[in-house]
Amino acid sequence: MKKLFLPYELAAIAKEKGFKEPCMAYTYTGDTALNKDIFVLPSNKIEDHNVDSLSVSHPLYAQIIDWFREEHKIHIEVNYMDDVLLYNFKLTLLDINEEREGINWKLSYYDALEAAIEEAFKII
């Protein structure tokens, strides 16, 4: 189930960029030796851990994709190319109708999705 959540590095950037929505998972960063384990909350405890300076919320991939589209007008798309058996991404900046494609093909869907999210963070 942990594979459904944004990895720590991207979740920390999301926090820096202003992501503040209730999430089902978080990482506590208050330990001196940074523990990057993801803690999944019971369904009745969903909350925004980004308000706490000692923790980072981990949104679902779908949550962060929705946040980019709704808050920043960036549509994220991952495509599989049969002829090369690899994945790539496309970002569409909805306000100006501009498209940007990934320059490096990835072996997995999640690698391409994470590359797309990293690129989207550079835009906002």
C-alpha positions in Angstrom: 0.0 0.0 0.0 2.9 2.4 0.6 3.5 2.5 -3.1 0.3 4.5 -3.5 1.9 7.5 -1.7 4.3 10.1 -2.9 7.9 9.2 -1.7 9.4 11.3 1.1 11.5 13.5 -1.1 8.6 14.6 -3.3 6.2 14.9 -0.3 8.7 17.3 1.4 8.8 19.4 -1.7 5.0 19.4 -1.8 5.0 20.7 1.7 7.5 23.5 0.8 5.3 24.4 -2.2 2.2 24.8 -0.1 0.4 21.4 -0.3 -1.9 21.4 2.7 -4.6 18.8 2.5 -5.6 15.9 4.7 -3.7 12.8 3.9 -3.8 9.1 5.0 0.0 8.9 5.6 2.8 10.9 7.0 6.5 10.8 8.0 7.7 12.0 11.4 10.9 13.9 10.9 11.6 14.9 14.5 14.2 12.1 15.2 17.8 13.1 15.0 18.4 10.2 12.6 15.8 11.1 10.0 13.4 8.2 9.7 11.8 8.3 6.3 9.3 5.5 7.0 5.8 6.2 5.9 3.1 5.8 8.7 -0.4 5.0 7.4 -3.1 6.4 9.6 -6.4 4.6 10.4 -9.2 6.0 8.1 -10.8 8.0 10.9 -7.5 9.9 11.6 -6.9 11.5 8.2 -5.2 14.9 8.8 -2.9 17.5 7.4 0.6 16.8 8.9 2.2 19.6 7.0 1.0 22.1 9.7 3.5 20.4 12.0 7.2 21.3 11.6 8.2 17.8 12.6 6.3 15.8 10.1 5.5 15.6 6.4 2.2 14.6 4.8 2.3 11.9 2.1 -0.4 12.5 -0.5 -1.6 9.7 -2.7 -0.3 10.1 -6.3 -3.9 10.9 -7.3 -4.1 13.6 -4.7 -1.0 15.4 -5.9 -2.1 15.1 -9.5 -5.5 16.6 -8.7 -3.7 19.4 -6.6 -1.5 20.3 -9.6 -4.6 20.4 -11.9 -6.9 22.3 -9.6 -4.5 24.7 -7.8 -1.9 25.3 -10.5 -3.6 24.4 -13.8 -1.0 21.7 -14.6 -2.4 18.5 -16.1 -0.1 15.5 -15.7 -0.2 12.5 -18.1 2.0 9.4 -18.3 2.1 7.5 -21.6 3.4 4.1 -22.5 5.0 3.7 -25.9 4.6 0.2 -27.2 7.3 0.5 -29.8 10.1 1.3 -27.2 8.4 -0.4 -24.2 9.0 2.7 -22.0 7.1 5.4 -20.3 7.2 9.1 -20.7 5.2 12.0 -19.4 3.5 15.1 -20.7 2.5 18.2 -18.7 -0.1 20.6 -20.1 -0.2 24.1 -18.7 -3.9 24.6 -18.9 -3.9 28.4 -18.5 -1.7 29.0 -21.6 -2.4 25.7 -23.4 1.3 24.8 -23.6 2.6 21.2 -23.5 5.9 20.0 -22.1 7.2 16.4 -22.6 9.7 14.4 -20.6 13.1 14.2 -22.2 14.1 10.9 -20.6 12.1 7.7 -21.1 11.5 5.6 -17.9 11.3 1.9 -17.3 8.3 2.1 -15.0 5.0 4.0 -14.8 5.9 5.4 -11.3 9.4 6.5 -12.4 7.7 8.5 -15.2 5.1 9.8 -12.9 7.7 11.0 -10.3 9.7 12.7 -13.1 6.5 14.5 -14.2 5.8 15.6 -10.6 9.4 16.8 -10.2 9.0 18.9 -13.4 5.6 20.3 -12.3 7.2 21.4 -9.0 9.8 23.4 -11.0 6.9 25.3 -12.8 5.1 26.5 -9.6 
